[in-house]
Amino acid sequence: MFLSLPTYVWILVALAVTPLHTALMRRSMPTPKGKRSVSFIPLVLGPVLLLSALGEKWSLPEALYFYTASLLMLLVMIVPVSKRVAADILRQEQHPEIQVKLHTPSAVWIFCSLIVSLAVVVGVWAANT
């Protein structure tokens, strides 16, 4: 049902999510280096998922679903804890000689949201194939 949306709808969804992801992730990064790094995520993820889709014999809507879901998963993982993560990144870049410890509640959020997001993405895909 969900994955049976027409291909053009999945293309539109991917086209809408990509700039949203890039803008929110760039906003979450404290340094120009971090902003540049997150800007390349869609540029790398898109071709990698499309090549994987060819190897796995996924349809284009399935590949676009995984692309969109991956970008949204990263937002769910990072944006709620972005201020603390940004502070840790900035501190580490300013003092590369010391190891900055990851803020424990942020790490727990990132890990738990990753597990839940993966379960939802795989569950939706499995229910629709």
CNS distance restraints for C-alpha pairs under 8 A (distance, minus, plus):
assign (resid   1 and name CA) (resid   5 and name CA) 7.11 0.50 0.50
assign (resid   1 and name CA) (resid 128 and name CA) 6.18 0.50 0.50
assign (resid   2 and name CA) (resid 124 and name CA) 7.98 0.50 0.50
assign (resid   2 and name CA) (resid 128 and name CA) 6.76 0.50 0.50
assign (resid   3 and name CA) (resid  61 and name CA) 6.48 0.50 0.50
assign (resid   3 and name CA) (resid  62 and name CA) 6.53 0.50 0.50
assign (resid   3 and name CA) (resid  65 and name CA) 7.38 0.50 0.50
assign (resid   3 and name CA) (resid 125 and name CA) 7.50 0.50 0.50
assign (resid   3 and name CA) (resid 128 and name CA) 6.25 0.50 0.50
assign (resid   4 and name CA) (resid  61 and name CA) 7.64 0.50 0.50
assign (resid   4 and name CA) (resid 128 and name CA) 7.96 0.50 0.50
assign (resid   5 and name CA) (resid   9 and name CA) 6.41 0.50 0.50
assign (resid   5 and name CA) (resid  10 and name CA) 7.03 0.50 0.50
assign (resid   5 and name CA) (resid  61 and name CA) 7.60 0.50 0.50
assign (resid   6 and name CA) (resid  10 and name CA) 6.79 0.50 0.50
assign (resid   6 and name CA) (resid  61 and name CA) 7.50 0.50 0.50
assign (resid   7 and name CA) (resid  11 and name CA) 6.24 0.50 0.50
assign (resid   7 and name CA) (resid  60 and name CA) 6.89 0.50 0.50
assign (resid   7 and name CA) (resid  61 and name CA) 5.42 0.50 0.50
assign (resid   8 and name CA) (resid  12 and name CA) 6.18 0.50 0.50
assign (resid   9 and name CA) (resid  13 and name CA) 6.13 0.50 0.50
assign (resid  10 and name CA) (resid  14 and name CA) 6.07 0.50 0.50
assign (resid  10 and name CA) (resid  61 and name CA) 5.89 0.50 0.50
assign (resid  10 and name CA) (resid  64 and name CA) 6.08 0.50 0.50
assign (resid  10 and name CA) (resid  65 and name CA) 6.98 0.50 0.50
assign (resid  11 and name CA) (resid  15 and name CA) 6.05 0.50 0.50
assign (resid  11 and name CA) (resid  61 and name CA) 7.96 0.50 0.50
assign (resid  11 and name CA) (resid  64 and name CA) 6.95 0.50 0.50
assign (resid  12 and name CA) (resid  16 and name CA) 6.11 0.50 0.50
assign (resid  13 and name CA) (resid  17 and name CA) 6.07 0.50 0.50
assign (resid  13 and name CA) (resid  68 and name CA) 7.40 0.50 0.50
assign (resid  14 and name CA) (resid  18 and name CA) 5.99 0.50 0.50
assign (resid  14 and name CA) (resid  64 and name CA) 6.53 0.50 0.50
assign (resid  14 and name CA) (resid  65 and name CA) 8.00 0.50 0.50
assign (resid  14 and name CA) (resid  67 and name CA) 7.35 0.50 0.50
assign (resid  14 and name CA) (resid  68 and name CA) 5.55 0.50 0.50
assign (resid  15 and name CA) (resid  19 and name CA) 7.26 0.50 0.50
assign (resid  16 and name CA) (resid  20 and name CA) 6.66 0.50 0.50
assign (resid  17 and name CA) (resid  21 and name CA) 5.89 0.50 0.50
assign (resid  17 and name CA) (resid  68 and name CA) 6.53 0.50 0.50
assign (resid  17 and name CA) (resid  71 and name CA) 7.42 0.50 0.50
assign (resid  17 and name CA) (resid  72 and name CA) 7.58 0.50 0.50
assign (resid  18 and name CA) (resid  22 and name CA) 6.19 0.50 0.50
assign (resid  18 and name CA) (resid  42 and name CA) 6.66 0.50 0.50
assign (resid  18 and name CA) (resid  68 and name CA) 7.68 0.50 0.50
assign (resid  18 and name CA) (resid  71 and name CA) 7.34 0.50 0.50
assign (resid  19 and name CA) (resid  23 and name CA) 5.95 0.50 0.50
assign (resid  20 and name CA) (resid  24 and name CA) 6.15 0.50 0.50
assign (resid  21 and name CA) (resid  25 and name CA) 5.93 0.50 0.50
assign (resid  21 and name CA) (resid  71 and name CA) 6.25 0.50 0.50
assign (resid  21 and name CA) (resid  72 and name CA) 7.03 0.50 0.50
assign (resid  21 and name CA) (resid  75 and name CA) 6.66 0.50 0.50
assign (resid  22 and name CA) (resid  26 and name CA) 5.91 0.50 0.50
assign (resid  22 and name CA) (resid  38 and name CA) 6.92 0.50 0.50
assign (resid  22 and name CA) (resid  39 and name CA) 5.74 0.50 0.50
assign (resid  22 and name CA) (resid  42 and name CA) 7.80 0.50 0.50
assign (resid  23 and name CA) (resid  27 and name CA) 6.12 0.50 0.50
assign (resid  24 and name CA) (resid  28 and name CA) 6.28 0.50 0.50
assign (resid  24 and name CA) (resid  75 and name CA) 7.40 0.50 0.50
assign (resid  24 and name CA) (resid  79 and name CA) 7.27 0.50 0.50
assign (resid  25 and name CA) (resid  29 and name CA) 6.57 0.50 0.50
assign (resid  25 and name CA) (resid  35 and name CA) 7.53 0.50 0.50
assign (resid  25 and name CA) (resid  38 and name CA) 6.30 0.50 0.50
assign (resid  25 and name CA) (resid  39 and name CA) 7.85 0.50 0.50
assign (resid  25 and name CA) (resid  75 and name CA) 6.98 0.50 0.50
assign (resid  25 and name CA) (resid  78 and name CA) 7.77 0.50 0.50
assign (resid  25 and name CA) (resid  79 and name CA) 7.26 0.50 0.50
assign (resid  26 and name CA) (resid  34 and name CA) 7.48 0.50 0.50
assign (resid  26 and name CA) (resid  35 and name CA) 4.72 0.50 0.50
assign (resid  26 and name CA) (resid  36 and name CA) 7.76 0.50 0.50
assign (resid  26 and name CA) (resid  38 and name CA) 6.35 0.50 0.50
assign (resid  26 and name CA) (resid  39 and name CA) 6.91 0.50 0.50
assign (resid  27 and name CA) (resid  35 and name CA) 7.62 0.50 0.50
assign (resid  28 and name CA) (resid  78 and name CA) 7.73 0.50 0.50
assign (resid  28 and name CA) (resid  79 and name CA) 6.60 0.50 0.50
assign (resid  28 and name CA) (resid  82 and name CA) 5.22 0.50 0.50
assign (resid  28 and name CA) (resid  83 and name CA) 6.95 0.50 0.50
assign (resid  28 and name CA) (resid  86 and name CA) 6.41 0.50 0.50
assign (resid  29 and name CA) (resid  34 and name CA) 5.33 0.50 0.50
assign (resid  29 and name CA) (resid  35 and name CA) 5.52 0.50 0.50
assign (resid  29 and name CA) (resid  82 and name CA) 7.61 0.50 0.50
assign (resid  29 and name CA) (resid  86 and name CA) 5.56 0.50 0.50
assign (resid  29 and name CA) (resid  89 and name CA) 7.98 0.50 0.50
assign (resid  30 and name CA) (resid  34 and name CA) 6.70 0.50 0.50
assign (resid  30 and name CA) (resid  35 and name CA) 7.41 0.50 0.50
assign (resid  30 and name CA) (resid  86 and name CA) 5.36 0.50 0.50
assign (resid  30 and name CA) (resid  87 and name CA) 7.34 0.50 0.50
assign (resid  30 and name CA) (resid  89 and name CA) 7.27 0.50 0.50
assign (resid  30 and name CA) (resid  90 and name CA) 6.14 0.50 0.50
assign (resid  31 and name CA) (resid  35 and name CA) 6.24 0.50 0.50
assign (resid  31 and name CA) (resid  90 and name CA) 6.85 0.50 0.50
assign (resid  32 and name CA) (resid  36 and name CA) 6.11 0.50 0.50
assign (resid  33 and name CA) (resid  37 and name CA) 6.19 0.50 0.50
assign (resid  34 and name CA) (resid  38 and name CA) 6.32 0.50 0.50
assign (resid  35 and name CA) (resid  39 and name CA) 6.26 0.50 0.50
assign (resid  36 and name CA) (resid  40 and name CA) 6.86 0.50 0.50
assign (resid  37 and name CA) (resid  41 and name CA) 7.30 0.50 0.50
assign (resid  39 and name CA) (resid  43 and name CA) 7.81 0.50 0.50
assign (resid  40 and name CA) (resid  44 and name CA) 6.19 0.50 0.50
assign (resid  41 and name CA) (resid  45 and name CA) 5.80 0.50 0.50
assign (resid  42 and name CA) (resid  46 and name CA) 5.69 0.50 0.50
assign (resid  42 and name CA) (resid  71 and name CA) 7.59 0.50 0.50
assign (resid  43 and name CA) (resid  47 and name CA) 7.14 0.50 0.50
assign (resid  44 and name CA) (resid  48 and name CA) 6.31 0.50 0.50
assign (resid  45 and name CA) (resid  49 and name CA) 5.97 0.50 0.50
assign (resid  45 and name CA) (resid  67 and name CA) 7.03 0.50 0.50
assign (resid  46 and name CA) (resid  50 and name CA) 6.16 0.50 0.50
assign (resid  46 and name CA) (resid  67 and name CA) 6.44 0.50 0.50
assign (resid  47 and name CA) (resid  51 and name CA) 6.04 0.50 0.50
assign (resid  48 and name CA) (resid  52 and name CA) 6.12 0.50 0.50
assign (resid  49 and name CA) (resid  53 and name CA) 5.92 0.50 0.50
assign (resid  49 and name CA) (resid  63 and name CA) 6.37 0.50 0.50
assign (resid  49 and name CA) (resid  66 and name CA) 7.56 0.50 0.50
assign (resid  49 and name CA) (resid  67 and name CA) 6.62 0.50 0.50
assign (resid  50 and name CA) (resid  54 and name CA) 6.38 0.50 0.50
assign (resid  50 and name CA) (resid  60 and name CA) 7.96 0.50 0.50
assign (resid  50 and name CA) (resid  63 and name CA) 6.19 0.50 0.50
assign (resid  51 and name CA) (resid  55 and name CA) 6.48 0.50 0.50
assign (resid  52 and name CA) (resid  56 and name CA) 6.04 0.50 0.50
assign (resid  53 and name CA) (resid  57 and name CA) 5.69 0.50 0.50
assign (resid  53 and name CA) (resid  58 and name CA) 4.78 0.50 0.50
assign (resid  53 and name CA) (resid  59 and name CA) 7.10 0.50 0.50
assign (resid  53 and name CA) (resid  60 and name CA) 7.60 0.50 0.50
assign (resid  53 and name CA) (resid  62 and name CA) 7.95 0.50 0.50
assign (resid  53 and name CA) (resid  63 and name CA) 5.77 0.50 0.50
assign (resid  54 and name CA) (resid  58 and name CA) 6.38 0.50 0.50
assign (resid  58 and name CA) (resid  62 and name CA) 5.92 0.50 0.50
assign (resid  58 and name CA) (resid  63 and name CA) 6.38 0.50 0.50
assign (resid  59 and name CA) (resid  63 and name CA) 6.37 0.50 0.50
assign (resid  60 and name CA) (resid  64 and name CA) 6.08 0.50 0.50
assign (resid  61 and name CA) (resid  65 and name CA) 5.97 0.50 0.50
assign (resid  62 and name CA) (resid  66 and name CA) 6.30 0.50 0.50
assign (resid  62 and name CA) (resid 125 and name CA) 7.98 0.50 0.50
assign (resid  63 and name CA) (resid  67 and name CA) 6.16 0.50 0.50
assign (resid  64 and name CA) (resid  68 and name CA) 5.98 0.50 0.50
assign (resid  65 and name CA) (resid  69 and name CA) 5.90 0.50 0.50
assign (resid  66 and name CA) (resid  70 and name CA) 5.88 0.50 0.50
assign (resid  66 and name CA) (resid 121 and name CA) 7.77 0.50 0.50
assign (resid  67 and name CA) (resid  71 and name CA) 6.41 0.50 0.50
assign (resid  68 and name CA) (resid  72 and name CA) 6.21 0.50 0.50
assign (resid  69 and name CA) (resid  73 and name CA) 5.93 0.50 0.50
assign (resid  69 and name CA) (resid 121 and name CA) 6.73 0.50 0.50
assign (resid  70 and name CA) (resid  74 and name CA) 6.39 0.50 0.50
assign (resid  71 and name CA) (resid  75 and name CA) 6.55 0.50 0.50
assign (resid  72 and name CA) (resid  76 and name CA) 6.24 0.50 0.50
assign (resid  73 and name CA) (resid  77 and name CA) 6.14 0.50 0.50
assign (resid  73 and name CA) (resid 114 and name CA) 6.98 0.50 0.50
assign (resid  73 and name CA) (resid 117 and name CA) 6.09 0.50 0.50
assign (resid  73 and name CA) (resid 118 and name CA) 7.90 0.50 0.50
assign (resid  74 and name CA) (resid  78 and name CA) 6.09 0.50 0.50
assign (resid  75 and name CA) (resid  79 and name CA) 5.41 0.50 0.50
assign (resid  76 and name CA) (resid  80 and name CA) 6.90 0.50 0.50
assign (resid  76 and name CA) (resid 113 and name CA) 6.90 0.50 0.50
assign (resid  77 and name CA) (resid  81 and name CA) 7.71 0.50 0.50
assign (resid  77 and name CA) (resid 109 and name CA) 7.01 0.50 0.50
assign (resid  77 and name CA) (resid 110 and name CA) 4.85 0.50 0.50
assign (resid  77 and name CA) (resid 111 and name CA) 7.83 0.50 0.50
assign (resid  77 and name CA) (resid 113 and name CA) 5.67 0.50 0.50
assign (resid  77 and name CA) (resid 114 and name CA) 6.38 0.50 0.50
assign (resid  78 and name CA) (resid  82 and name CA) 5.48 0.50 0.50
assign (resid  78 and name CA) (resid  85 and name CA) 7.80 0.50 0.50
assign (resid  78 and name CA) (resid 110 and name CA) 6.76 0.50 0.50
assign (resid  81 and name CA) (resid  85 and name CA) 6.15 0.50 0.50
assign (resid  81 and name CA) (resid 106 and name CA) 5.85 0.50 0.50
assign (resid  81 and name CA) (resid 109 and name CA) 7.75 0.50 0.50
assign (resid  82 and name CA) (resid  86 and name CA) 5.68 0.50 0.50
assign (resid  83 and name CA) (resid  87 and name CA) 6.17 0.50 0.50
assign (resid  84 and name CA) (resid  88 and name CA) 6.29 0.50 0.50
assign (resid  84 and name CA) (resid 103 and name CA) 7.27 0.50 0.50
assign (resid  84 and name CA) (resid 106 and name CA) 7.26 0.50 0.50
assign (resid  85 and name CA) (resid  89 and name CA) 6.14 0.50 0.50
assign (resid  85 and name CA) (resid 102 and name CA) 7.84 0.50 0.50
assign (resid  85 and name CA) (resid 103 and name CA) 7.62 0.50 0.50
assign (resid  85 and name CA) (resid 106 and name CA) 7.25 0.50 0.50
assign (resid  86 and name CA) (resid  90 and name CA) 6.04 0.50 0.50
assign (resid  87 and name CA) (resid  91 and name CA) 6.06 0.50 0.50
assign (resid  88 and name CA) (resid  92 and name CA) 6.11 0.50 0.50
assign (resid  88 and name CA) (resid 100 and name CA) 6.70 0.50 0.50
assign (resid  88 and name CA) (resid 101 and name CA) 7.82 0.50 0.50
assign (resid  88 and name CA) (resid 102 and name CA) 6.89 0.50 0.50
assign (resid  88 and name CA) (resid 103 and name CA) 7.75 0.50 0.50
assign (resid  89 and name CA) (resid  93 and name CA) 6.18 0.50 0.50
assign (resid  90 and name CA) (resid  94 and name CA) 6.08 0.50 0.50
assign (resid  91 and name CA) (resid  95 and name CA) 6.04 0.50 0.50
assign (resid  91 and name CA) (resid 100 and name CA) 7.14 0.50 0.50
assign (resid  92 and name CA) (resid  96 and name CA) 5.39 0.50 0.50
assign (resid  92 and name CA) (resid  98 and name CA) 7.27 0.50 0.50
assign (resid  92 and name CA) (resid  99 and name CA) 6.97 0.50 0.50
assign (resid  92 and name CA) (resid 100 and name CA) 5.76 0.50 0.50
assign (resid 102 and name CA) (resid 106 and name CA) 7.49 0.50 0.50
assign (resid 102 and name CA) (resid 107 and name CA) 6.62 0.50 0.50
assign (resid 103 and name CA) (resid 107 and name CA) 6.21 0.50 0.50
assign (resid 104 and name CA) (resid 108 and name CA) 6.13 0.50 0.50
assign (resid 105 and name CA) (resid 109 and name CA) 6.13 0.50 0.50
assign (resid 106 and name CA) (resid 110 and name CA) 6.13 0.50 0.50
assign (resid 107 and name CA) (resid 111 and name CA) 6.10 0.50 0.50
assign (resid 108 and name CA) (resid 112 and name CA) 5.95 0.50 0.50
assign (resid 109 and name CA) (resid 113 and name CA) 5.79 0.50 0.50
assign (resid 110 and name CA) (resid 114 and name CA) 6.03 0.50 0.50
assign (resid 111 and name CA) (resid 115 and name CA) 6.38 0.50 0.50
assign (resid 112 and name CA) (resid 116 and name CA) 6.18 0.50 0.50
assign (resid 113 and name CA) (resid 117 and name CA) 5.78 0.50 0.50
assign (resid 114 and name CA) (resid 118 and name CA) 5.99 0.50 0.50
assign (resid 115 and name CA) (resid 119 and name CA) 6.19 0.50 0.50
assign (resid 116 and name CA) (resid 120 and name CA) 6.22 0.50 0.50
assign (resid 117 and name CA) (resid 121 and name CA) 6.09 0.50 0.50
assign (resid 118 and name CA) (resid 122 and name CA) 5.99 0.50 0.50
assign (resid 119 and name CA) (resid 123 and name CA) 5.76 0.50 0.50
assign (resid 120 and name CA) (resid 124 and name CA) 6.00 0.50 0.50
assign (resid 121 and name CA) (resid 125 and name CA) 6.19 0.50 0.50
assign (resid 122 and name CA) (resid 126 and name CA) 5.92 0.50 0.50
assign (resid 123 and name CA) (resid 127 and name CA) 6.01 0.50 0.50
assign (resid 124 and name CA) (resid 128 and name CA) 6.26 0.50 0.50
assign (resid 125 and name CA) (resid 129 and name CA) 6.26 0.50 0.50
